[in-house]
Amino acid sequence: MASAALTLPRVMLASAALRLSLMVFGEWQDAHLEVRYTDVDYLVFSDAAASVAAGGSPFARATYRYSPLLAYLLLPNSLLHPAWGKLLFSAADLLVGLFINTILKLRGVPDRTRIWSVIAWLFNPFTFTIGTRGNCEPIVCAVILWILICLMNGRVLQAAFWYGLIVHFRIYPIIYAIPFVIILGNSYAGPAGSPILTQWTSKQHLESDKSNPSVEEPTSLLASLWNFVQSLVTRNAILFGLLSGSMFFLWTGVFFHLYGWDFLNEALLYHLSRTDPRHNFSIYFYHIYLHHQQGFSSIQKVASFLPQLIVQLALILRFCRDLPFCMFLQTVAFVAFNKVMTAQYFVWFFCLLPLILPWTGINLKWKGLACILVWMGSQLHWLMWAYMLEFKGRNVFIQLWVAGLMFLAANIFVMLMVINQHKFTPLFSSSVKSGSKIAVKKE
Amino acid sequence: MAEGSGPWLLAVALLAACASGIAAAASSPEKAGTSQKFINCIPCSRRYVADAYLDTLTGQLAQQHDLTETSDSADLCKGLDYDLDAPVLSKLHRQLVGEGSHRHLVYHVKFANCPDAMVNFLDSYSANLVVIENLPNGVFADPFELQHFVERKVFLDVVVFGDTNLELPSALSNRSSVETHVDLRPSESMNCNLVIDLPLHARYPPLDASGYATVEFGSPDLLIRYRKKEILSDSCFWVLKDLNAAPVEKVAWRIPCGDEAHRGFVSSITFLSALVCSIFIVIAALFY
């Protein structure tokens, strides 16, 4: 009964209405209540845009740590209306919903499952509040999904263009560089020159599907490594690498020319070397605070970087051919092991979550509920101690640090559940040549 | 233990307030005798009063300084009719309101002979109350947040001098100072009893085994800045008069801080958990 009423235009319309009303509510709250609805960062972007509008540098605004492109995008904030940016971010947020639908459609997911996956993004409380509060992440999400669509449609050059731009804009998508290059390897283009997408198969029962010859098993670690080395030297991969690299350096060069070291230090180097001693979800915050007066030894730096590196490499080598799944896991892991973690980073993987839902064996009733409860529960537990520290002035550093460790454990629990219940499905069907190669190796 | 130390701190603060009150009483006759020293003039082009002290703020800040006395423009006052019934402070009360890392420093300012004398004065003069708070290390004011107060016309103007980095912990930052201008307007009966609310934020303090760092505020400088309503274009001066507000009750802010003794186990358990969790993921990937 409900499914008949659930069509994409209706879902889009309802979510647009939800976002608009939240924006209006936000304006009211900002004007009448002491606690603002609008994100502090939105004020930073707006101030930076105002500075640009006045002929100055966006970096004249302290704590503006983004590409000048963002300040340019928000110029209408000072020229037209201060809510312009929120409108733009919410529009990007809706666009992400459309892109999720497009990607799932290309992969042959039936209507009903697709709509529910789109709803998982559009009606996720994390995402609709983040856009309407004025956070720029929905733009990054939209571009990431657009890159995926380009890659699925064989538009490698366009994908490279957007990838170079978005890494300049927000840096973290650099973690997708290796999987992108790998999937552009030998098996990317089919006989007709464009990639062949593996289509969704009906049943979700993992056991029965594992014997299905149409579903490819992930290759062993060693074979993956060999594939990786081989796939680095294809025309598509080289083109992608060259063009996206050039785009990144072009934008970076242009803005370095315009704004000098202010740009390089604030928008780029700051993010690479960021260590925040103030409390945040990261397990490292108290360690950083305890060492901020004396600095960090190189052993400590390696020790905090190593788990991140190991996990990224393992996930890429094992799952990269099921690209959306790999990107989702990479992002969750990247955020979980990062030295700084705030709630806005969660949007980075929430936009990829709907792309893996049609292939998961997790049902909402039990396993799904358990994942949500564990993840949300550990987060609320952390927030309680953070509230005690920040708003009550109680010394609860140890409790807050333990809560951070528990949140990491919750993230790992969810990741293990997701991995365990996922039906591995390569994004692209291998061409006959590479497919037979793998078959020979397995024998 | 933390709660238990509250009354003690209060007692210490009260003692300190009494001591400074006695000191002020002892020094006030001397000040009254040389009242002319505390009146000075600055050209209207100079927007702020405290900017001359920028250098001292970023380096070693002197606890007390007389802003009007050290001005280099004493001669500018000559020929100006400043010896009139400018508003006189009858009461100043300052308190820190709120809990946690974000609090408000609230000033209650009361003028003498108000509203009669004030209304008379404001008939012929434009006047602002200038509050300069030299913030102790460990506390900062957010200039961008304060700017929104100016936009909403809560303050006429506000500026933060010194270290305006909003993110660094105390150990890596310097002190700063906030200068707030409040417009005194004849139409507002509130002028007799002004309430100024300054939002402040705590930095992460240096490590200390006691678990809390106490940050104490010195006395603020309160001045009144006025000029005749009809201004001759070639010579516009603000007359500055020190309201001799100092000293007021001492204000102390207890900020939780990390303990050096935690260093060993926190770092090792943090790294160990990260490593164990990463191994879990690797195993899950290997045996998928």
Chai-1 contact restraints between the chains, C-beta under 6 A:
chainA,res_idxA,chainB,res_idxB,connection_type,confidence,min_distance_angstrom,max_distance_angstrom,comment,restraint_id
A,P277,B,P169,contact,1.0,0.0,6.0,A-B,restraint_1
A,P277,B,Y204,contact,1.0,0.0,6.0,A-B,restraint_2
A,R278,B,Y204,contact,1.0,0.0,6.0,A-B,restraint_3
A,I283,B,T270,contact,1.0,0.0,6.0,A-B,restraint_4
A,Y286,B,V266,contact,1.0,0.0,6.0,A-B,restraint_5
A,H287,B,V266,contact,1.0,0.0,6.0,A-B,restraint_6
A,H287,B,S267,contact,1.0,0.0,6.0,A-B,restraint_7
A,H287,B,T270,contact,1.0,0.0,6.0,A-B,restraint_8
A,Y289,B,G258,contact,1.0,0.0,6.0,A-B,restraint_9
A,L290,B,G258,contact,1.0,0.0,6.0,A-B,restraint_10
A,L290,B,R263,contact,1.0,0.0,6.0,A-B,restraint_11
A,L290,B,V266,contact,1.0,0.0,6.0,A-B,restraint_12
A,H292,B,P169,contact,1.0,0.0,6.0,A-B,restraint_13
A,Q293,B,A171,contact,1.0,0.0,6.0,A-B,restraint_14
A,A303,B,F271,contact,1.0,0.0,6.0,A-B,restraint_15
A,P307,B,A274,contact,1.0,0.0,6.0,A-B,restraint_16
A,P307,B,L275,contact,1.0,0.0,6.0,A-B,restraint_17
A,P307,B,S278,contact,1.0,0.0,6.0,A-B,restraint_18
A,I310,B,S278,contact,1.0,0.0,6.0,A-B,restraint_19
A,V311,B,S278,contact,1.0,0.0,6.0,A-B,restraint_20
A,V311,B,I281,contact,1.0,0.0,6.0,A-B,restraint_21
A,A314,B,V282,contact,1.0,0.0,6.0,A-B,restraint_22
A,A314,B,A285,contact,1.0,0.0,6.0,A-B,restraint_23
A,R318,B,A285,contact,1.0,0.0,6.0,A-B,restraint_24
A,E390,B,G100,contact,1.0,0.0,6.0,A-B,restraint_25
A,E390,B,S101,contact,1.0,0.0,6.0,A-B,restraint_26
A,F391,B,G100,contact,1.0,0.0,6.0,A-B,restraint_27
A,K392,B,E99,contact,1.0,0.0,6.0,A-B,restraint_28
A,K392,B,G100,contact,1.0,0.0,6.0,A-B,restraint_29
A,G393,B,E99,contact,1.0,0.0,6.0,A-B,restraint_30
A,G393,B,G100,contact,1.0,0.0,6.0,A-B,restraint_31
A,N395,B,G211,contact,1.0,0.0,6.0,A-B,restraint_32
A,N395,B,P256,contact,1.0,0.0,6.0,A-B,restraint_33
A,F397,B,G258,contact,1.0,0.0,6.0,A-B,restraint_34
A,L405,B,S273,contact,1.0,0.0,6.0,A-B,restraint_35
A,L408,B,C277,contact,1.0,0.0,6.0,A-B,restraint_36
A,I412,B,C277,contact,1.0,0.0,6.0,A-B,restraint_37
A,I412,B,F280,contact,1.0,0.0,6.0,A-B,restraint_38
A,L416,B,A284,contact,1.0,0.0,6.0,A-B,restraint_39
A,I419,B,A284,contact,1.0,0.0,6.0,A-B,restraint_40
